[in-house]
């Protein structure tokens, strides 16, 4: 006879694993048509004013935007590339203060914008298929928020300070897609029979300090390029 607790665990894993796949299909319908949204006086895209002002910080001589859509393999690459861009500009005569790096976290990369508590509660590691580099198991923490000193190393370079907090200290700008937060929180709420507005509010409140919520990731990529950032796809 199958153990009941094992059956429940298997069911939960199946549910978590299906969320990411179903979000793309269900999420667009969840958003509704423009006419419906206007009638309901609701916008899943947030307020653009703060986000536009946020992009006005870009004033450096050398500028790049990393478009992060999926967790890469290895997952450290978008963060490592940000550090390498800063370091190699420094090596060729341009200090960090004159360099701008913008990292757009959208689609399946949005968990990297959220705190450890949300990773543990909603099992983002299982949901988005992100393993913790320290355990090689589904992560129950955000691996790039306040990592231990020397936790990440690159052959030939040695330890790399590529935690989000470490990159922010070097001027790297991070933003997260509100449209994706809205879609995924709605899909999770549907599976949990919960209120989607409550989960979205919780997720938004759990966005890491210093990360800007933008109306959508593609909007942010466009704005960065309008501010003369070179485009780089980063997973």
GIKA-V153818 format. One record per helix or strand of 2 or more residues. SS is the DSSP state (hx for helix, st for strand). FROM is the first residue (numbers start at 1). LEN is the number of residues. Records with the same first field share a line. If there is no record, write none. Layout:
SS: FROM-LEN, FROM-LEN
This chain:
hx: 4-28, 34-6, 48-8, 77-15, 96-3, 107-7, 116-7, 124-4, 164-6, 178-15, 196-10, 217-10
st: 62-7, 99-7, 153-2, 158-2, 173-5, 212-3, 230-4
